[in-house]
């Protein structure tokens, strides 16, 4: 129950939900005129759904605003998000004649390539979020145009987290970074950070971006992340965890969800980065973006497994702060992506 003065949600999201179809275990990219068989296949909601599911599995009250097509793909994504994962879809709308966007992801050599088809949503986010509900935080994908709902949420006291996507023009105009004014946390990946700043390393890019945003975290895939807090001058460099990666789709979103959890809980910067790093590392061991996200049970299982070795490994020992977190959370299992979008029971 929330009181009249308490925000209704912990995190508010807005964006596009895709149906993700993920091929894993590909021996090589498909060449023109050839056929390649994949060892694995998974399907799940993708796009902004990655972040929504990852946040809910870490027990944050999460609301999503998005357009959904009135097709089977839209039905599947809606049911997974609302009924299976408990994401609030009160600020979403179904549209007849607008088909759900689709992404095919091909996982190879610890990375992935994607092909996407879709059209702009029939209405802008500002129409779906007029006004936005009260929330402790928003996670926003920075684009060329400012959205009024973000400004309203900030005026209502919400912390603003931001990421930024691949620039299809490959211009990487630094002017876009001016849109970060008013945001508290920025979480680009290494390619985005270095290209927008014209820096030659994630570390230098993070320092440059910290001139725009109080806290910057630059993710480096399997090599961990570097973070800068411009208010305190603190710099944190966390290496990646040694895991067998199956599919990296959505790992950056899962990392972001972990960092939001730690920020809203008031953890120190290093603990926030390590927790986010762990969440992402656990996610890449499963198919897909959204349904690969770990729950607290997965995190507890990992710590129970490695804690015996942590005395001899300073990197693992640095995750010892989990001891104080895990007893408060249950070990409920989470669902993973399946090879079909809707397996009905008889």
C-alpha positions in Angstrom: 0.0 0.0 0.0 1.2 3.5 -0.8 0.3 6.6 1.1 -0.9 9.9 -0.5 2.6 11.3 -0.3 4.5 8.2 -1.4 5.3 7.7 -5.1 3.1 5.0 -6.7 6.1 3.3 -8.4 9.8 2.9 -7.9 10.7 3.2 -11.6 8.7 4.4 -14.6 9.8 3.4 -18.1 8.8 4.4 -21.6 9.9 2.9 -24.9 9.3 0.2 -27.5 8.5 -3.4 -26.7 9.8 -5.8 -29.4 9.2 -9.5 -29.8 12.7 -10.9 -29.6 13.7 -14.1 -31.4 17.2 -15.2 -30.4 19.4 -17.7 -32.2 22.3 -19.0 -30.2 25.2 -21.4 -30.9 25.6 -20.3 -34.5 28.8 -21.7 -36.1 29.2 -18.6 -38.3 27.1 -15.7 -39.8 24.8 -16.8 -42.6 26.4 -16.0 -46.0 24.3 -15.0 -49.0 22.7 -18.0 -50.6 23.4 -20.3 -47.6 21.6 -21.7 -44.6 23.0 -21.9 -41.1 21.4 -24.0 -38.3 21.5 -22.7 -34.7 21.9 -24.9 -31.7 19.5 -22.9 -29.6 16.4 -20.7 -29.9 14.6 -18.5 -27.5 11.7 -15.9 -27.6 10.7 -13.2 -25.2 9.6 -9.6 -25.0 12.6 -7.3 -25.8 13.5 -3.6 -26.1 12.3 -1.7 -23.0 10.8 -4.9 -21.7 14.4 -6.0 -20.9 14.7 -3.3 -18.3 11.1 -3.7 -17.0 11.5 -7.4 -16.3 14.9 -7.0 -14.8 13.7 -4.3 -12.4 10.6 -6.3 -11.3 12.7 -9.4 -10.7 14.7 -7.3 -8.2 11.4 -6.4 -6.4 11.1 -2.8 -7.6 7.5 -1.5 -8.4 7.8 -0.9 -12.1 5.5 0.8 -14.5 5.9 0.7 -18.3 4.4 3.0 -20.9 4.4 1.5 -24.5 2.3 0.8 -27.5 1.3 -2.8 -28.2 -0.1 -4.2 -31.4 -3.4 -6.1 -31.4 -1.7 -9.2 -32.8 -0.4 -12.5 -31.4 3.0 -11.0 -30.8 1.5 -8.2 -28.8 -0.7 -10.7 -26.8 2.3 -12.7 -25.9 4.4 -9.7 -24.8 1.5 -8.2 -22.8 0.8 -11.5 -21.0 4.5 -12.2 -20.1 5.0 -8.6 -18.8 1.7 -8.2 -16.9 0.7 -11.6 -15.8 4.0 -13.5 -15.5 6.3 -10.7 -14.4 4.0 -8.3 -12.7 5.0 -5.1 -14.6 2.3 -2.4 -14.4 0.9 -1.7 -17.9 -1.7 0.9 -16.9 0.0 3.4 -19.1 0.2 1.2 -22.2 -2.3 1.0 -25.0 -3.2 -1.6 -27.7 -3.5 -0.4 -31.3 -5.3 -2.2 -34.1 -3.5 -2.2 -37.4 -0.1 -1.4 -35.9 2.0 -4.6 -35.8 4.4 -5.4 -33.0 8.0 -4.7 -33.7 10.3 -7.7 -34.1 14.0 -8.2 -33.5 16.0 -11.3 -34.6 19.2 -11.6 -32.5 22.1 -13.9 -33.6 24.5 -14.7 -30.8 28.0 -15.6 -31.9 31.5 -15.3 -30.3 30.3 -13.7 -27.0 28.5 -11.0 -28.9 25.4 -10.6 -31.0 24.1 -9.1 -34.2 20.5 -8.0 -34.7 18.0 -7.4 -37.5 14.9 -5.4 -36.6 11.6 -4.4 -38.3 9.1 -2.0 -36.9 7.3 1.3 -37.3 7.0 4.3 -35.0 4.2 4.0 -32.4 0.9 5.5 -33.3 1.0 8.0 -30.5 4.0 9.6 -28.7 4.9 8.8 -25.1 3.7 12.3 -24.0 0.2 11.3 -24.9 0.3 8.0 -22.9 1.9 9.8 -19.9 -0.2 12.9 -19.5 0.4 13.3 -16.7 3.0 10.7 -15.6 2.4 8.9 -12.3 4.5 9.8 -9.3 7.7 7.7 -9.2 10.9 7.5 -7.4 12.9 7.2 -10.6 12.7 7.1 -14.4 14.9 5.4 -16.8 15.0 7.2 -20.1 16.5 6.4 -23.5 18.0 9.7 -24.7 16.8 10.8 -28.1 17.1 13.9 -30.3 13.8 15.3 -28.9 13.0 16.1 -25.3 9.8 14.6 -23.9 7.5 16.5 -21.7 6.7 13.6 -19.4 10.3 13.4 -18.4 10.3 17.0 -17.4 7.1 16.5 -15.4 8.5 13.5 -13.6 11.7 15.4 -12.7 9.6 18.2 -11.3 7.8 15.7 -9.2 11.0 14.6 -7.6 12.0 11.6 -9.7 15.7 10.7 -10.1 16.6 10.4 -13.8 18.6 7.6 -15.2 19.6 7.6 -18.9 21.1 5.4 -21.6 21.7 6.1 -25.2 21.6 3.8 -28.3 23.5 3.1 -31.4 23.6 6.0 -33.8 22.4 4.7 -37.1 23.9 7.7 -38.9 27.3 7.0 -37.2 27.8 10.7 -36.8 27.8 10.5 -33.0 27.1 14.2 -32.6 28.3 15.4 -29.2 25.5 18.0 -29.2 23.1 15.1 -28.2 24.9 15.0 -24.8 23.4 18.4 -23.9 20.2 16.6 -23.4 21.7 15.1 -20.3 21.1 18.2 -18.3 19.0 17.3 -15.2 19.8 13.6 -15.3 21.5 12.1 -12.2 23.0 8.9 -13.8 24.1 8.1 -17.3 24.9 4.5 -18.4 26.3 4.2 -21.9 28.3 1.3 -23.2 32.0 1.6 -24.2 31.3 2.1 -27.9 28.7 4.8 -27.3 30.7 6.6 -24.7 34.0 6.7 -26.6 32.4 7.8 -29.9 30.3 10.5 -28.4 33.2 11.9 -26.5 35.9 11.2 -29.1 38.0 9.6 -26.3 40.1 6.5 -26.8 39.1 4.5 -23.7 36.2 3.8 -21.5 38.0 5.4 -18.6 38.7 8.7 -20.4 35.1 8.7 -21.8 33.6 8.3 -18.3 35.7 11.2 -17.0 34.6 13.4 -19.9 30.9 12.5 -19.5 31.1 13.2 -15.8 31.3 16.9 -16.7 27.6 16.5 -17.9 26.1 14.1 -15.4 26.8 13.6 -11.6 27.3 9.8 -12.0 28.5 8.1 -15.1 28.9 4.3 -15.6 30.5 3.0 -18.8 29.9 -0.7 -19.4 32.5 -2.8 -21.2 30.7 -6.0 -21.9 32.5 -9.0 -20.4 35.2 -6.7 -19.1 33.1 -5.1 -16.5 32.5 -1.3 -16.0 34.1 1.9 -14.9 32.2 4.5 -13.0 32.8 8.1 -12.0 31.0 10.2 -9.3 31.7 13.8 -10.1 30.3 15.0 -6.8 32.8 13.0 -4.7 35.6 12.5 -7.2 35.3 8.7 -6.7 36.3 6.4 -9.6 35.5 2.7 -9.6 36.8 0.2 -12.0 35.2 -3.3 -11.7 36.4 -6.2 -13.9 34.0 -8.7 -15.5 33.1 -12.0 -13.9 34.3 -15.2 -15.5 31.1 -16.8 -16.8 30.2 -19.0 -19.8 28.3 -16.5 -21.9 25.4 -17.9 -24.0 23.8 -14.7 -25.2 24.6 -11.1 -24.4 21.2 -9.7 -25.6 19.9 -7.2 -23.1 22.9 -7.5 -20.7 23.3 -3.7 -20.7 19.6 -3.3 -19.6 20.0 -5.9 -16.8 23.2 -4.0 -15.7 21.2 -0.8 -15.6 18.4 -2.4 -13.5 21.0 -3.6 -11.0 22.5 -0.1 -10.7 19.1 1.4 -10.2 18.4 -1.0 -7.3 21.6 0.0 -5.6 21.1 3.7 -6.2 17.6 3.8 -4.8 18.8 1.7 -1.8 21.7 4.2 -1.1 24.6 1.8 -1.6 28.2 3.0 -2.1 29.2 3.4 -5.7 31.5 0.3 -5.8 28.7 -1.9 -4.5 26.3 -0.6 -7.0 28.7 -1.3 -9.9 29.5 -4.7 -8.6 25.9 -5.7 -8.1 25.0 -4.5 -11.6 28.0 -6.3 -13.0 26.8 -9.5 -11.3 23.2 -9.2 -12.6 24.5 -8.7 -16.2 26.9 -11.7 -15.8 24.1 -14.0 -14.6 21.9 -12.8 -17.5 24.3 -13.7 -20.3 24.1 -17.4 -19.3 20.5 -17.6 -20.6 18.6 -16.9 -23.8 17.3 -13.5 -24.5 17.2 -10.1 -22.8 14.2 -9.8 -20.6 13.7 -13.4 -19.4 17.5 -13.9 -18.9 17.4 -11.4 -16.0 18.2 -12.9 -12.6 16.0 -12.8 -9.6 17.2 -12.7 -6.0 17.1 -16.5 -5.9 19.7 -16.6 -8.8 21.9 -14.1 -7.0 21.7 -16.1 -3.7 22.6 -19.3 -5.5 25.6 -17.7 -7.2 26.9 -16.3 -3.9 26.4 -19.6 -2.1 28.4 -21.3 -4.9 31.4 -18.8 -4.9 31.5 -17.7 -1.3 33.6 -20.8 -0.4 36.3 -19.6 -2.8 36.1 -15.9 -1.9 38.6 -16.1 0.9 41.3 -16.9 -1.7 40.0 -14.5 -4.4 40.0 -10.8 -3.7 37.6 -10.1 -6.6 35.0 -12.5 -5.3 35.6 -11.4 -1.7 34.5 -7.9 -2.9 31.0 -9.2 -3.3 30.8 -10.1 0.3 28.3 -7.2 0.9 25.7 -9.6 -0.6 25.7 -11.5 2.8 23.7 -8.6 4.3 21.2 -8.4 1.4 20.2 -11.9 0.6 18.5 -13.0 3.8 15.8 -10.5 3.2 14.9 -11.9 -0.2 13.3 -15.2 -1.2 14.6 -17.8 -3.5 11.7 -17.8 -5.9 12.5 -19.2 -9.3 12.1 -17.1 -12.5 10.9 -18.2 -15.9 13.3 -18.4 -18.9 12.7 -17.8 -22.6 11.3 -20.7 -24.6 11.7 -21.7 -28.2 8.1 -20.8 -29.0 6.1 -17.7 -28.2 3.0 -19.4 -26.8 3.0 -23.0 -25.5 -0.5 -23.6 -24.4 -1.5 -26.2 -21.8 -4.4 -28.5 -22.4 
